[in-house]
Amino acid sequence: MNATRTLPAPRGLETGMYSRCSTAARRRPRLSGLISILAALAAGATLAQTPTPSPLRSPFPDDAPEATVDYLHVPGSGFVPMHSDSGVVYQPWGCTYLTGPETSTNFAVVLPHGSTVTYLRLYWADTSAASDGHMRFASYNDGFGGVYLEELFTSGSAGFGTTTLSGLSHVIDNVNNSYVLYWSTPVLTSAIQLCGFRVGFIEPRIFTDGFEIGNTSNWTLTTP
């Protein structure tokens, strides 16, 4: 007769230790992975709070730089005869002289409205000991009158030279006036030549007082 034999349970099973240990072992990888994810998120949040400034950005200066002098520079050959019989002769490198009988040329000066002319320079070649060439900076009022603002002359008889006026303060008013350089010479030969002219000017500064400069009656607090 065969007797039924009961096998002993695995050690620890009777106390539940086997089951608990197996469950804990299965949970450890999940817990470890969750901790890794949370750590990565925390590190990412920390980096996001400290952005690196762009090298292309820089703080604005406290004050804008002061206005600088600009120049209008024209050759003598750019001057236009005022009469058909001025007899303009063009020399190399921009110089000209007149053979008459009329002896005058001019050049329209076009500068930004509100600019201040601070400097004038005449370039010439003069070998006449008896006479000098004459340049005028003038404003015209559309046929109703005009004013010679400044005058410059050639000098000596040594040839090439310059005549300069500085420290000027003529404000350009394009609304009411036009401006011109007017050249004349008493010598009808190459002894006196006009070679060029330079005008130094400062453009108006915008928003000097924080607002546009003009008719304050047009200012309004009403939002359109």
C-alpha positions, 0 to 999 in steps of 0.5 A: 500500500502506497502512502501519500507523502507530503513534501515540506514547503520551501523554507520561508514560504510558511511565513510569507517571506518568500512572497514578500521578498519576490515582490520587493525584488520586482519593485526595485527596478521600477522605483529606481527608474522613477527616481532617475526620471525625477532627477533628470527633470529637476536638473532640466528645470535648474538649467532652464532658470539660468539662460545664457545671454545671447552674445548679440545683445548688448545694453543700450548706451546711456546717451546717444553720441553727439552729432558729428560734422558731415561734408559736401565736397564738389569739384570746380567742374561741378559748377554750372555756367550762369551765362552761355558765353562764360567760356568754361575751360575744364582742366584735369582733376576738377579745376576750371577757368573762364575765358568770358566775356561772362565770368561766373558759375554757381552750384546749388547747395542741397543740405538737410533742412535744419542742418547747421553749416559750420565750415567752408573751404575753397580750393583754387589755383592762383598765379595772378599777383594782381587779382583774386577769385571770389566765392560767395555762399548765398541764400536766395528767396525765390526771386524776391531777394538774397543774402551773401552769407559768407565770402572767400577769396583766392590769394597770392600767386604761388598756384594751388591753395585753399581758403577756409572759414570755420566756426560758422553757424548758418542754419539751413531753412529749406522751407523759405530759402535756397542756397548756392555757391557763386563763383566769379573771377576778374581774370579770363585766363588759366591764371585763376582756377576754381578747383573745388569747394567743401561745406561742413555741416551738422545735421539736426538731432532728432528728439533732442528734448524727448519730443519732436521739435515743432508746433506744440499746439499739435500735441495731444493726449488723446489716444486715437 
